Amino acid sequence: MSDITTQEQYDESAPEWIEDTHQLKMLEFALDSIREGGSTNMYGGASALQQVYPELSDRQAREMLLFWMASFSFRNDLVGQ
């Protein structure tokens, strides 16, 4: 997955199994918290995400992590605006 730079790319690139915006924001918040906590390298973020949300399959956790990484700059640029 390449870097996401527009809202359209962000909307189109979210994992298909995400049910709604609230679920997406909660998973992004969890990964942001894992990153800020510094307890793991983010390449191990999928496992850390599954510790917070054990209902996620390995595939879902990896997909969410890849989406979070690809959208990281875009999301943080929005916060700065």
Buried (B, 14 or more C-beta within 10 A) or exposed (E): EEEBEEEEBBEEBBBEEBEEEEBBEEBBEBBBEBBEEEEEEBEEBBBBBBEBBEEBEEEBBBBBBBBBBBBBEBEEEEEEE
